Amino acid sequence: MNVIIQLLGGIGLFLLGMSLMTDSLKAIAGEALRQWLVRFTNSPI
């Protein structure tokens, strides 16, 4: 039982970290990344 709780806690922390990192990268990149993607993919986002 203890192992299952630890596993679920670890997965939860991992997913929380991924979510926070995604939000931070979006905030840092901002409009510059959007313009770069539009330029190199030839399609609007």
Protein Blocks (a to p, Z undefined) as FASTA:
>chain_A
ZZmmmmmmmmmmmmmmmmmmmmmmmmmnmmmlmmmmmmmnopaZZ
